[in-house]
Amino acid sequence: MNNWFDTVILLDIDGTLFHTEIFRNNIFNKLYSYHTSGSKEAFLQQVRSIYKNERDKKITNPKTILKTINTQLQLNIPEEKLMELIIEGDNFFDGMYDEVEKTIQDLSKKGITLGILSTGETQIQKTKISSIQNFINEENIHIYNLKDTEIDQVFAKYKDMRIYVIDDFLDFLLLIKKKNNVVKTVWINRKNSALPNDIEDDYLPDYQIKTLDELLTII
């Protein structure tokens, strides 16, 4: 199929385009400078535990999570400083996966519409993708506090197009298939996780890839 002008690819950010663990660890390491006692490793274990608990509650806003860490660990960081800690430029260094920029360029050359479908805080998420943002029109960037509840309205925008959704979070792709089986789902499985055996065939991802450049073999 040579004509891709009626195709849109909606890309997740964290774990798909951007190595979130690098970004997160950069911030956590900076928090240690506000800690007054104990080893760094013990401190980071506490921070990661709080972070996991917050994410399990579907809290995704980094500032909200840092406020909880700040309170529970009694770091006494001024609230206005928390956002500064998050958006400091060196937190984002080396965050983009190696193959992403070249792959985005190649997809763009095909005439494909590229978009973002992400959960998170808008300013932070856009900073993560700043190196590829010139390939993505602003109107096709969809960032929400929780994208799971917004997919119907996003897909309605592209109702006359072939839609591909690329995400590392399998549960989100299963949700899409349950809501709209026409949408093509691509699971980017960078950690080489096993596909659960209890997923109904109708809801399985249409494709599975390990790195984003493998998308070029599909599209």
BELZIUR-V906768 format. One record per helix or strand of 2 or more residues. SS is the DSSP state (H for helix, E for strand). FROM is the first residue (numbers start at 1). LEN is the number of residues. If there is no record, write none. Layout:
{{SS:FROM:LEN} {SS:FROM:LEN}}
This chain:
{{E:7:5} {H:20:15} {H:40:17} {H:62:11} {H:79:9} {H:89:4} {H:100:10} {E:113:7} {H:122:7} {H:133:3} {H:138:3} {E:141:4} {H:147:3} {H:151:7} {E:162:6} {H:170:10} {E:184:5} {H:201:3} {E:207:3} {H:212:6}}
